[in-house]
Amino acid sequence: MTGGAAVDTLAWADTYGLTAPVVADAPANLAGSWGVSAIPAQHLIGRGGVILSTNQYHISTDVIDEALAR
């Protein structure tokens, strides 16, 4: 989540019942380096920090399963 304090980000994730890790990116450093052009954006990150999949807006379980199968 960009543009907010870590505590706000955690509260936001809790409000929506998110169970996946959520990163507070207040200065948008990650967003800029990962080429985020829309929010929300999801990045599926594999072992060693390799980005397996980048998706703008909604990510389906099919996309996650496909990326993990690679």
ZIGIKA-V460998 format. One record per residue. N is the residue number from 1. RES is the residue in one letter. D_LAST is the distance of its C-alpha to the last C-alpha in whole Angstrom. Layout:
n & res & d_last
N & RES & D_LAST
N & RES & D_LAST
This chain:
n & res & d_last
1 & M & 27
2 & T & 29
3 & G & 33
4 & G & 34
5 & A & 34
6 & A & 32
7 & V & 35
8 & D & 34
9 & T & 31
10 & L & 31
11 & A & 33
12 & W & 31
13 & A & 28
14 & D & 31
15 & T & 32
16 & Y & 29
17 & G & 28
18 & L & 25
19 & T & 23
20 & A & 20
21 & P & 21
22 & V & 23
23 & V & 24
24 & A & 28
25 & D & 28
26 & A & 32
27 & P & 32
28 & A & 29
29 & N & 28
30 & L & 24
31 & A & 24
32 & G & 26
33 & S & 23
34 & W & 20
35 & G & 22
36 & V & 23
37 & S & 25
38 & A & 25
39 & I & 26
40 & P & 24
41 & A & 21
42 & Q & 18
43 & H & 15
44 & L & 12
45 & I & 12
46 & G & 10
47 & R & 12
48 & G & 15
49 & G & 15
50 & V & 12
51 & I & 12
52 & L & 8
53 & S & 10
54 & T & 14
55 & N & 16
56 & Q & 20
57 & Y & 22
58 & H & 20
59 & I & 17
60 & S & 16
61 & T & 15
62 & D & 13
63 & V & 11
64 & I & 10
65 & D & 9
66 & E & 7
67 & A & 6
68 & L & 5
69 & A & 4
70 & R & 0
